[in-house]
C-alpha cells in the first residue's frame, strides 16, 4: 500500500474536536456562499479527508482509522452543525467509502478505498435510483450488457451529487437477464457526460449533476459486486448507507438548537409558549444519537436488522422538520429573512426528509417489514 495512506491514529473524541475546529475556521465563513451562490466547498472536503474525517469506516490495514461507522456519523453531524449541504457532501463521500469497505472484490477496494477515505479522490454515490427501484418505486435507469471480460453501460441518472470530471462515483446497472451489477466509474470516463440539473431551492453547492452513459466500458476490476454477489452486497451496504444520513440530519438539528437557544436569550418570555422547546428537542436528539451508535456498532459487526435502521432514520427526518420549524418560530420575523440561519435550516431539514430514502419511502418499507413479522 502507498506510504501516503498510512493509518492516522486518532481517538474518536479528538477527531470530532478537530473536525469542529476545522469547520468553524474553514467552513463557517463560506456557508452563505454555499447556500445562496452554489459554492462547492472542495478545499474543505479535501482538508477534512486529510485529517481523517472520512477514514473512520476503514480498518488500519485498509488505510483507515478503524474508529467505526458511529464515529463517521458523528463526524458528519459535526460538519452539519455548520452547513447541512456540506454534511450531505460528506455523506456522499462516506457512503462511497462504505461500499468500498464492504465489497468482496479486493481489486476495486484497494484501487479506490484509501483515496476516498483521504479525499484525494472525491466521490459521489449514484445509488438513489437503485434503492428506489429495489423498493418498487422507480424503473432501473442504467442498463448493462456483457462484453468480453467486462460490461457496456447505457442510460442516465438524473441526480448524482459530489460529482465532477475528476471525481469517482458508484452506480449499478441492470443486465438483460434482470440481474444487476454494481461498479465504480469516473466522471471523465469515455462515454460519460455530466450536465447541470435544474436549480434547487437549496443544496446548490453540492455539485449535483445529471450523468449520462453512452457505451461506457466497465471492467471486472471496477466491479463492487457482480451479478452473483449483488443481492448479498446490497444487503450488506444498505444499513450503513441509511445510518450515515443521520449524521447530516443530526447536524441540522444541532444547528436548529443553537438558533433556538440564541433566540431565547433575546425573547425568552414569548418563546416559552411555543411547542418543541430546546430541552425537549435536545433530549430527543441525544436519544436518537445513542440509538444510532448502537445500530452503527451492529452494522460494523454485520448483525444489524433493517427495521430499526429504517425507524431511526425516519425519526431523524421527523425530528429535523420539527426542529427547523421550531427554530424559525423562535427566531420570529428575523427567521423569515433569507440571510437568517433559520431560513437555511428549514430548507436543509426538508432535504433530510426527501433525500432517498424519503419519509414516504421509509414508511413504506417499515410497513412492509412489520407486516412480515
ABEGO torsion letter per residue (X at the ends): XBAAABBBBBBAAAAAAAAAAAAAAAAAAAAAAAAAAGBBBAAAAAAAAAAGAAAAABBAAAGBAGAEAAAAAAAAAAAAAABAAAAAAAAAAAAAAAAAAABABAAAAAAAAAAAAAGABBBBBAAAAAAAAAAGABBBABBBBBBEABBBBBEBBABBBGBBAABBBBBBBBBAAGBBBBBBBBAABBGBBBBBBBBBABGAAAGBBBBBBBGBBBBAAABABBAAAAAAAAAAAAAAAAAAAAAAAAAAAAAAAAAAAAAAAABAAAAAABBGBAAAAAAAAAAAAAAAAAAAAAAAAGABBAAAAAAAAAAAAAAAAAAAAAAAAAAEAAAABAABAAAAAAAAAAAAAABOBBAAAAAAAAAAAAAAX
